[in-house]
Amino acid sequence: MDGTKRSAIKPGLRVNIVMKEDQRTGFLTEGYVQDILTKSPNHPHGIKVRLETGEVGRVQEILEED
């Protein structure tokens, strides 16, 4: 599943994000969603979230449903 729809993302979900500094390389960081930062219902580059580790990035894929 991709991370472009806000309705598909909930706190506690395991996701892969791309952080701002990794956008050129496409390096993905795995973690659990703490906060959803994007207010709009969808975003073409992925919904921006904060992971439980404090890292911020855009969701590229949802790894598992809760």
DSSP file (Angstrom, degrees, kcal/mol; ACC not computed):
  #  RESIDUE AA STRUCTURE BP1 BP2  ACC     N-H-->O    O-->H-N    N-H-->O    O-->H-N    TCO  KAPPA ALPHA  PHI   PSI    X-CA   Y-CA   Z-CA
    1    1 A M              0   0    0      0, 0.0    61,-2.3     0, 0.0     2,-0.1   0.000 360.0 360.0 360.0 141.2    0.0    0.0    0.0
    2    2 A D        -     0   0    0     59,-0.2     3,-0.4     1,-0.1    59,-0.2  -0.458 360.0-126.8 -91.2 169.8    1.2    3.5   -0.7
    3    3 A G  S    S+     0   0    0     57,-0.4    44,-2.9    56,-0.4    56,-0.3  -0.071  76.5 104.1-107.8  33.5    1.2    6.4    1.7
    4    4 A T        +     0   0    0     42,-0.2    39,-2.0    56,-0.1     2,-0.5   0.623  66.3  72.7 -91.4 -12.1   -0.6    9.0   -0.4
    5    5 A K  B >   -A   42   0A   0     -3,-0.4     3,-1.1    37,-0.2     4,-0.3  -0.906  64.7-155.2-108.2 123.9   -4.0    8.8    1.4
    6    6 A R  G >  S+     0   0    0     35,-3.0     3,-1.5    -2,-0.5    -1,-0.1   0.834  92.3  64.4 -62.8 -34.0   -4.3   10.2    5.0
    7    7 A S  G 3  S+     0   0    0     34,-0.6    -1,-0.2     1,-0.3    35,-0.1   0.723  97.7  56.3 -65.2 -21.1   -7.2    7.9    5.8
    8    8 A A  G <  S+     0   0    0     -3,-1.1     2,-0.5    -6,-0.1    -1,-0.3   0.569  95.6  78.8 -85.8  -9.2   -5.0    4.9    5.4
    9    9 A I    <   +     0   0    0     -3,-1.5    27,-0.1    -4,-0.3     6,-0.0  -0.874  53.8 165.0-110.9 129.9   -2.4    6.1    8.0
   10   10 A K    >   -     0   0    0     -2,-0.5     3,-1.9    25,-0.0    23,-0.3  -0.963  45.9 -85.0-137.3 152.9   -3.0    5.8   11.7
   11   11 A P  T 3  S+     0   0    0      0, 0.0    23,-0.2     0, 0.0     3,-0.1  -0.316 114.9  31.7 -56.7 139.0   -0.7    6.1   14.8
   12   12 A G  T 3  S+     0   0    0     21,-2.8     2,-0.2     1,-0.3    22,-0.1   0.262  86.0 133.4  96.0 -11.0    1.0    2.8   15.6
   13   13 A L    <   -     0   0    0     -3,-1.9    20,-2.4    20,-0.1     2,-0.5  -0.498  58.2-125.4 -74.5 140.4    1.2    1.7   11.9
   14   14 A R  E     +BC  32  64B   0     50,-0.8    49,-2.3    18,-0.2    50,-1.3  -0.780  45.6 160.5 -88.5 125.2    4.5    0.3   10.7
   15   15 A V  E     -BC  31  62B   0     16,-2.9    16,-2.2    -2,-0.5     2,-0.5  -0.887  42.0-123.0-139.0 164.2    5.7    2.3    7.6
   16   16 A N  E     -BC  30  61B   0     45,-2.5    44,-3.0    -2,-0.3    45,-1.5  -0.968  34.8-174.5-107.0 130.1    8.6    3.1    5.5
   17   17 A I  E     -BC  29  59B   0     12,-3.0    12,-3.0    -2,-0.5     2,-0.5  -0.853  22.8-138.2-119.4 158.9    9.3    6.9    5.1
   18   18 A V  E     - C   0  58B   0     40,-2.1    40,-2.1    -2,-0.3    10,-0.1  -0.984  24.4-143.9-112.3 122.5   11.7    8.9    3.1
   19   19 A M  E >   - C   0  57B   0     -2,-0.5     3,-1.7     8,-0.5     4,-0.4  -0.454  26.2-105.8 -82.0 159.2   13.2   11.8    5.1
   20   20 A K  G >  S+     0   0    0     36,-0.5     3,-1.3     1,-0.3     4,-0.3   0.881 120.8  50.6 -52.1 -45.5   13.9   15.2    3.5
   21   21 A E  G 3  S+     0   0    0      1,-0.3    -1,-0.3     2,-0.1     4,-0.2   0.646 111.3  50.1 -71.7 -12.7   17.7   14.6    3.5
   22   22 A D  G <>>S+     0   0    0     -3,-1.7     4,-2.8     1,-0.1     5,-0.8   0.338  78.1 100.6-104.2   5.6   17.2   11.2    1.8
   23   23 A Q  T <45S+     0   0    0     -3,-1.3    -1,-0.1    -4,-0.4    -2,-0.1   0.866  81.7  50.8 -62.1 -36.5   14.9   12.3   -1.0
   24   24 A R  T  45S+     0   0    0     -4,-0.3    -1,-0.2     1,-0.2    -2,-0.1   0.895 119.6  34.9 -68.1 -39.1   17.7   12.3   -3.6
   25   25 A T  T  45S-     0   0    0     -4,-0.2    -2,-0.2    -3,-0.1    -1,-0.2   0.744  99.1-133.0 -87.3 -24.2   18.9    8.8   -2.7
   26   26 A G  T  <5 +     0   0    0     -4,-2.8    -3,-0.2     1,-0.2     2,-0.1   0.633  41.7 169.2  79.4  13.8   15.4    7.3   -1.9
   27   27 A F      < -     0   0    0     -5,-0.8    -8,-0.5    -8,-0.1     2,-0.3  -0.412  23.5-143.4 -62.8 129.8   16.8    5.8    1.3
   28   28 A L        -     0   0    0    -10,-0.1     2,-0.5    -2,-0.1   -10,-0.2  -0.761   9.0-155.1-102.1 143.0   13.8    4.5    3.4
   29   29 A T  E     -B   17   0B   0    -12,-3.0   -12,-3.0    -2,-0.3     2,-0.3  -0.968  13.3-145.6-115.4 128.5   13.5    4.6    7.1
   30   30 A E  E     +B   16   0B   0     -2,-0.5     2,-0.3   -14,-0.2   -14,-0.2  -0.720  38.5 117.0 -95.8 142.6   11.3    2.0    8.8
   31   31 A G  E     -B   15   0B   0    -16,-2.2   -16,-2.9    -2,-0.3     2,-0.4  -0.985  58.3 -75.9-178.3-174.7    9.3    2.8   12.0
   32   32 A Y  E     -B   14   0B   0     -2,-0.3    20,-2.2   -18,-0.2    21,-0.2  -0.885  46.9-111.9-108.6 134.5    6.0    3.3   13.7
   33   33 A V  E     +D   51   0B   0    -20,-2.4   -21,-2.8    -2,-0.4    18,-0.2  -0.410  36.9 167.9 -67.0 129.8    3.8    6.3   13.2
   34   34 A Q  E     +     0   0B   0     16,-3.3     2,-0.3     1,-0.4    17,-0.2   0.778  68.6   9.0-102.5 -51.0    3.4    8.6   16.2
   35   35 A D  E     -D   50   0B   0     15,-1.8    15,-2.6   -25,-0.1     2,-0.6  -0.969  62.4-135.6-133.3 146.9    1.8   11.7   14.6
   36   36 A I  E     -D   49   0B   0     -2,-0.3    13,-0.2    13,-0.2    12,-0.0  -0.918  22.0-179.8 -99.1 121.7    0.3   12.5   11.2
   37   37 A L        +     0   0    0     11,-2.7     2,-0.3    -2,-0.6    12,-0.2   0.735  53.1  88.0 -97.8 -25.8    1.6   16.0   10.2
   38   38 A T        -     0   0    0     10,-1.5     9,-0.1     1,-0.1     5,-0.0  -0.607  54.1-168.1 -76.7 130.9   -0.2   16.4    6.8
   39   39 A K        +     0   0    0     -2,-0.3    -1,-0.1     3,-0.0     8,-0.0   0.771  59.4  87.8 -89.6 -29.1   -3.6   18.0    7.1
   40   40 A S  S    S-     0   0    0      1,-0.1   -34,-0.1     2,-0.1     3,-0.0  -0.330  86.2-116.5 -73.5 156.3   -4.9   17.4    3.6
   41   41 A P  S    S+     0   0    0      0, 0.0   -35,-3.0     0, 0.0   -34,-0.6   0.743  93.5   8.4 -66.9 -23.6   -6.7   14.1    2.8
   42   42 A N  B     -A    5   0A   0    -37,-0.2   -37,-0.2   -36,-0.1   -38,-0.1  -0.989  57.9-164.6-152.5 161.3   -4.0   13.1    0.3
   43   43 A H    >   -     0   0    0    -39,-2.0     3,-1.5    -2,-0.3     4,-0.1  -0.968  22.5-137.6-148.9 129.2   -0.6   14.2   -1.0
   44   44 A P  T 3  S+     0   0    0      0, 0.0     3,-0.1     0, 0.0   -40,-0.1   0.757 105.4  44.7 -62.8 -25.0    1.1   13.0   -4.2
   45   45 A H  T 3  S-     0   0    0      1,-0.3     2,-0.1   -41,-0.1    13,-0.1   0.412 126.7 -81.8 -98.9   1.7    4.5   12.6   -2.5
   46   46 A G    <   -     0   0    0     -3,-1.5     2,-0.3   -42,-0.1    -1,-0.3  -0.086  49.8 -72.4 111.7 148.3    3.2   10.8    0.6
   47   47 A I        -     0   0    0    -44,-2.9    12,-2.5    12,-0.2     2,-0.4  -0.571  50.5-122.3 -74.5 132.1    1.6   11.9    3.9
   48   48 A K  E     + E   0  58B   0     -2,-0.3   -11,-2.7    10,-0.2   -10,-1.5  -0.633  41.1 170.1 -80.6 129.7    4.1   13.5    6.2
   49   49 A V  E     -DE  36  57B   0      8,-2.9     8,-2.0    -2,-0.4     2,-0.5  -0.898  33.7-129.3-134.6 162.0    4.4   11.7    9.6
   50   50 A R  E     -DE  35  56B   0    -15,-2.6   -16,-3.3    -2,-0.3   -15,-1.8  -0.971  28.4-141.4-109.8 128.9    6.6   11.7   12.7
   51   51 A L  E >   -D   33   0B   0      4,-3.1     3,-2.0    -2,-0.5   -18,-0.2  -0.376  28.6-103.8 -81.7 166.8    7.8    8.3   13.8
   52   52 A E  T 3  S+     0   0    0    -20,-2.2   -19,-0.1     1,-0.3    -1,-0.1   0.732 123.5  60.0 -62.1 -21.6    8.0    7.2   17.4
   53   53 A T  T 3  S-     0   0    0    -21,-0.2    -1,-0.3     2,-0.1     3,-0.1   0.534 121.2-108.9 -82.3  -7.3   11.8    7.8   17.1
   54   54 A G  S <  S+     0   0    0     -3,-2.0     2,-0.1     1,-0.3    -2,-0.1   0.315  73.4 138.1  97.0  -7.6   11.2   11.5   16.3
   55   55 A E        -     0   0    0     -5,-0.1    -4,-3.1     1,-0.0     2,-0.4  -0.478  40.1-150.3 -74.0 143.4   12.2   11.2   12.6
   56   56 A V  E     + E   0  50B   0     -6,-0.2   -36,-0.5    -2,-0.1     2,-0.3  -0.942  33.6 121.4-118.6 135.0   10.0   13.1   10.2
   57   57 A G  E     -CE  19  49B   0     -8,-2.0    -8,-2.9    -2,-0.4     2,-0.4  -0.974  57.5 -75.5-171.3-178.2    9.3   12.1    6.6
   58   58 A R  E     -CE  18  48B   0    -40,-2.1   -40,-2.1    -2,-0.3     2,-0.3  -0.802  47.5-112.4 -99.5 134.9    6.8   11.2    3.9
   59   59 A V  E     +C   17   0B   0    -12,-2.5   -56,-0.4    -2,-0.4   -42,-0.3  -0.467  35.0 173.4 -68.0 125.3    5.2    7.7    3.9
   60   60 A Q  E     +     0   0B   0    -44,-3.0   -57,-0.4     1,-0.4     2,-0.3   0.742  68.0   1.5 -99.7 -35.1    6.3    5.7    0.9
   61   61 A E  E     -C   16   0B   0    -45,-1.5   -45,-2.5   -59,-0.2     2,-0.6  -0.990  61.2-129.5-155.0 148.9    4.7    2.4    1.9
   62   62 A I  E     -C   15   0B   0    -61,-2.3   -47,-0.2    -2,-0.3     3,-0.1  -0.873  20.4-169.9 -97.1 124.1    2.6    0.9    4.6
   63   63 A L  E     -     0   0B   0    -49,-2.3     2,-0.3    -2,-0.6   -48,-0.2   0.847  63.6  -1.2 -88.3 -36.2    4.2   -2.3    5.9
   64   64 A E  E     -C   14   0B   0    -50,-1.3   -50,-0.8     0, 0.0    -1,-0.3  -0.988  63.2-124.2-155.9 146.1    1.4   -3.8    8.1
   65   65 A E              0   0    0     -2,-0.3   -52,-0.0   -52,-0.1    -3,-0.0  -0.615 360.0 360.0 -84.9 149.3   -2.0   -2.9    9.2
   66   66 A D              0   0    0     -2,-0.2    -1,-0.1   -56,-0.0   -53,-0.0   0.460 360.0 360.0 -80.8 360.0   -2.7   -2.8   13.0
